Amino acid sequence: MEQPIVKDPILLAQKSAPATGEDLQVAQDLLDTLNASDQSDAQILEIKKCYGRKQVLTGASFSADSGSCVGILGTNGSGKSTLLRILAGVLHPDSGSFLWKGTDLLKAPADRSKAVAYVPQGTPLIEELSALDHLRLWYEKETLQVSLENGVLRELGIHEFLKTPVSKLSGGMKKRLSIGCAMANDPSILLLDEPTAALDLVGKERILGYFERFRDRGGLLLVVTHDQRELELCDSWHILRDGRLQPCEYDGDLRRLTESLGGSHERKI
């Protein structure tokens, strides 16, 4: 069974036997050269994070351009949500960079808040408040009205349940509201953690339809997912394993993808 193709020079050096310190330094120099020559809009470089003695991310790196969707896959506990939370500014990394058009967003929180929106897997909403109450917490009055009439909130159909308390919303409605709140600053990058998990087909397709339009208008989506429909939305895919991101190919065969996630560490180069 073929496994995903590895394109990480550090991993290649580590797999070579025997690997000396000089070998690893050569590989690191190669990676630095690749990063320096990379002209992609977004560059995630050597993100590292540990919890106590547990090293969750050991140097996660990848790059992407505007108008694309990147799928991030991995087994439970591999660090996928941790990576998204770091990129969103919720967690601080031990080291690494998140470059967006030359600016390190990990060191520029004001720029990050304008450029990045984050939708976690859960729905961080207040049950007693209505959809409109939540939107008023995020939007200026005039901007809110415009968005409800012909903007993202209209696209998401949030105008259909504005006065409904969150406690009475369906799962799909709650997810649409969470996305609508996240989009208040008109971001260029959307971080999504399993965005349509447990939704019915109608709710899933409505949300995915919006993601497609966001991408087609030049937005960048980074999606943690194992959902087939979400995988089909992506232009590239990366498996997070041993704290590093490894590019892989997805051809629609979920069984092969599942086996590559849980299979042997021996991979075709």
C-alpha positions as CSV (number, residue, x, y, z in Angstrom):
1,M,0.0,0.0,0.0
2,E,1.5,3.3,-1.0
3,Q,1.8,6.0,1.7
4,P,1.8,9.8,1.5
5,I,4.8,11.4,-0.1
6,V,7.1,13.1,2.3
7,K,8.7,16.4,1.3
8,D,10.4,17.4,4.6
9,P,14.2,17.5,4.4
10,I,14.6,17.2,8.2
11,L,12.6,14.0,8.3
12,L,14.6,12.6,5.3
13,A,17.8,13.3,7.2
14,Q,16.5,11.7,10.3
15,K,15.6,8.5,8.4
16,S,19.0,8.2,6.8
17,A,21.2,5.9,8.8
18,P,23.5,6.8,10.3
19,A,22.5,10.5,10.6
20,T,25.2,12.8,12.1
21,G,24.7,16.2,13.6
22,E,26.3,17.6,10.4
23,D,23.7,15.8,8.3
24,L,20.9,17.3,10.3
25,Q,22.4,20.8,10.0
26,V,22.7,20.4,6.2
27,A,19.0,19.4,6.2
28,Q,18.1,22.4,8.4
29,D,20.1,24.7,6.1
30,L,18.1,23.3,3.1
31,L,14.8,23.9,4.9
32,D,15.9,27.5,5.7
33,T,16.7,28.0,2.0
34,L,13.3,26.7,1.0
35,N,11.6,29.0,3.4
36,A,13.5,32.0,2.3
37,S,12.6,31.4,-1.4
38,D,9.0,30.6,-0.6
39,Q,6.8,33.5,-1.9
40,S,3.5,32.0,-0.6
41,D,1.1,34.4,1.1
42,A,1.0,32.3,4.2
43,Q,4.0,30.5,5.7
44,I,3.8,28.5,8.9
45,L,7.4,27.9,10.0
46,E,8.7,25.4,12.6
47,I,5.9,25.8,15.1
48,K,6.9,24.0,18.3
49,K,4.8,23.4,21.5
50,C,5.2,21.2,24.5
51,Y,3.0,20.6,27.5
52,G,5.3,19.8,30.4
53,R,7.5,17.0,29.1
54,K,5.2,16.1,26.2
55,Q,6.3,17.6,22.9
56,V,3.1,18.0,20.9
57,L,4.5,20.1,17.9
58,T,8.1,19.5,17.0
59,G,8.4,21.9,14.0
60,A,5.1,22.1,12.1
61,S,5.6,23.9,8.8
62,F,3.7,24.5,5.5
63,S,2.8,27.3,3.1
64,A,-0.3,28.3,1.2
65,D,-1.7,31.0,-1.0
66,S,-4.8,33.1,-1.0
67,G,-7.7,31.5,-2.7
68,S,-6.9,28.0,-1.5
69,C,-8.0,25.5,1.2
70,V,-5.6,23.4,3.2
71,G,-6.7,20.2,4.9
72,I,-4.9,19.2,8.1
73,L,-5.4,15.6,9.2
74,G,-4.1,13.4,12.0
75,T,-5.0,11.0,14.7
76,N,-6.6,12.1,18.0
77,G,-4.1,13.8,20.1
78,S,-1.7,14.5,17.3
79,G,-1.8,18.3,17.9
80,K,-4.2,19.5,15.2
81,S,-6.3,21.7,17.4
82,T,-3.2,22.9,19.3
83,L,-1.8,24.1,16.0
84,L,-5.0,26.0,15.1
85,R,-5.2,27.6,18.5
86,I,-1.6,28.8,18.2
87,L,-2.3,30.3,14.7
88,A,-5.4,32.0,16.1
89,G,-3.5,33.5,19.1
90,V,-5.3,31.5,21.7
91,L,-2.1,29.6,22.7
92,H,1.5,30.8,22.7
93,P,4.0,28.6,20.8
94,D,7.4,27.7,22.3
95,S,8.9,28.9,19.0
96,G,8.0,29.4,15.3
97,S,6.5,31.9,13.0
98,F,3.2,32.5,11.2
99,L,4.0,34.8,8.2
100,W,1.1,36.5,6.3
101,K,2.4,38.5,3.4
102,G,5.7,39.1,5.2
103,T,4.3,39.9,8.7
104,D,4.7,37.5,11.5
105,L,1.2,37.4,13.0
106,L,2.4,35.6,16.1
107,K,4.3,38.8,17.0
108,A,1.7,41.2,15.7
109,P,-1.6,40.6,17.5
110,A,-3.4,43.6,16.0
111,D,-2.6,42.5,12.5
112,R,-3.6,38.9,13.4
113,S,-7.0,40.0,14.7
114,K,-7.7,41.7,11.4
115,A,-6.4,38.9,9.2
116,V,-7.5,35.8,11.0
117,A,-10.8,34.3,12.1
118,Y,-11.0,31.2,14.2
119,V,-14.0,28.8,14.5
120,P,-13.3,26.1,17.2
121,Q,-14.9,22.7,17.1
122,G,-17.4,23.6,19.8
123,T,-19.9,26.5,19.6
124,P,-18.8,29.1,22.2
125,L,-22.2,30.8,22.4
126,I,-24.3,32.0,25.4
127,E,-27.5,30.0,25.5
128,E,-29.7,32.7,26.9
129,L,-28.8,35.3,24.2
130,S,-30.4,35.5,20.8
131,A,-28.5,35.3,17.5
132,L,-28.8,39.1,17.2
133,D,-27.4,39.7,20.7
134,H,-24.3,37.7,19.8
135,L,-23.8,39.6,16.5
136,R,-24.1,43.0,18.3
137,L,-21.2,41.9,20.5
138,W,-18.9,41.6,17.4
139,Y,-20.2,44.0,14.8
140,E,-20.6,47.8,14.6
141,K,-24.2,48.8,14.1
142,E,-23.9,49.9,10.4
143,T,-21.6,47.0,9.5
144,L,-24.1,44.6,11.0
145,Q,-27.0,45.9,9.0
146,V,-25.0,45.8,5.7
147,S,-23.9,42.2,6.4
148,L,-27.4,41.1,7.2
149,E,-28.7,42.7,4.0
150,N,-26.1,41.5,1.5
151,G,-23.0,40.3,3.2
152,V,-21.7,37.2,4.9
153,L,-24.5,37.0,7.5
154,R,-27.0,37.0,4.6
155,E,-25.0,34.3,2.8
156,L,-25.1,32.2,6.0
157,G,-28.8,32.7,6.4
158,I,-28.5,34.1,9.9
159,H,-31.2,36.6,9.1
160,E,-33.7,33.7,9.3
161,F,-33.3,33.2,13.1
162,L,-32.0,36.6,14.4
163,K,-34.4,36.8,17.4
164,T,-34.2,33.1,18.4
165,P,-32.3,32.3,21.6
166,V,-29.2,30.1,21.1
167,S,-30.8,27.5,23.4
168,K,-33.5,26.9,20.7
169,L,-31.1,26.8,17.7
170,S,-30.2,23.6,15.8
171,G,-26.6,22.5,15.6
172,G,-26.3,23.9,12.1
173,M,-27.7,27.2,13.1
174,K,-25.3,27.5,16.0
175,K,-22.4,26.7,13.7
176,R,-23.5,29.3,11.2
177,L,-23.8,31.9,13.9
178,S,-20.3,31.1,15.2
179,I,-18.9,31.5,11.7
180,G,-20.8,34.8,11.3
181,C,-19.4,36.2,14.5
182,A,-15.9,35.1,13.5
183,M,-16.2,37.0,10.2
184,A,-16.9,40.4,11.8
185,N,-13.5,41.8,10.8
186,D,-13.7,40.6,7.2
187,P,-10.6,38.4,7.7
188,S,-8.5,36.9,4.9
189,I,-7.7,33.6,6.7
190,L,-10.3,31.3,8.2
191,L,-9.1,28.6,10.7
192,L,-11.7,25.8,11.1
193,D,-11.7,22.9,13.5
194,E,-13.9,20.2,12.1
195,P,-16.5,22.8,11.1
196,T,-19.4,20.6,9.9
197,A,-18.9,17.7,12.4
198,A,-22.3,16.2,13.5
199,L,-24.4,18.4,11.2
200,D,-27.1,17.2,9.0
201,L,-26.6,17.2,5.2
202,V,-28.6,20.4,4.6
203,G,-26.7,22.4,7.3
204,K,-23.4,20.9,6.1
205,E,-23.9,21.9,2.5
206,R,-25.0,25.4,3.4
207,I,-21.8,26.0,5.4
208,L,-19.6,24.4,2.8
209,G,-21.1,26.4,0.1
210,Y,-20.1,29.6,2.0
211,F,-16.6,28.2,2.4
212,E,-16.3,27.6,-1.3
213,R,-17.4,31.2,-2.0
214,F,-14.9,32.6,0.6
215,R,-12.1,30.7,-1.1
216,D,-13.2,31.7,-4.6
217,R,-13.1,35.3,-3.5
218,G,-9.5,35.0,-2.5
219,G,-9.8,33.8,1.1
220,L,-7.5,31.2,2.7
221,L,-9.0,28.3,4.7
222,L,-7.0,26.0,7.0
223,V,-9.3,23.1,8.0
224,V,-8.8,20.4,10.5
225,T,-10.9,17.6,9.2
226,H,-11.6,13.9,8.4
227,D,-14.9,14.6,6.7
228,Q,-15.0,13.5,3.1
229,R,-17.0,16.5,1.9
230,E,-14.6,18.9,3.6
231,L,-11.6,17.0,2.2
232,E,-13.0,17.5,-1.3
233,L,-13.1,21.3,-0.7
234,C,-9.3,21.3,-0.1
235,D,-6.6,22.0,-2.7
236,S,-3.8,20.4,-0.6
237,W,-3.6,18.1,2.4
238,H,-1.1,17.6,5.3
239,I,-0.9,14.8,7.9
240,L,0.3,15.9,11.3
241,R,2.4,13.1,12.7
242,D,5.1,13.2,15.3
243,G,4.6,16.9,15.7
244,R,5.4,17.7,12.0
245,L,3.2,18.3,9.0
246,Q,3.8,16.0,6.0
247,P,2.2,16.8,2.6
248,C,0.1,14.0,1.2
249,E,-2.2,13.3,-1.7
250,Y,-5.9,12.6,-1.4
251,D,-7.7,11.0,-4.4
252,G,-11.1,10.4,-2.9
253,D,-10.1,7.0,-1.4
254,L,-11.0,7.4,2.3
255,R,-9.8,3.8,3.2
256,R,-6.4,4.5,1.8
257,L,-6.3,7.9,3.7
258,T,-7.4,6.2,6.9
259,E,-4.6,3.5,6.5
260,S,-2.0,6.2,5.9
261,L,-3.1,8.0,9.1
262,G,-2.7,5.0,11.3
263,G,-0.2,3.0,9.3
264,S,3.5,2.3,9.4
265,H,6.0,5.2,9.7
266,E,7.7,3.9,6.6
267,R,6.6,6.2,3.8
268,K,7.3,6.4,0.1
269,I,9.8,9.2,-0.8
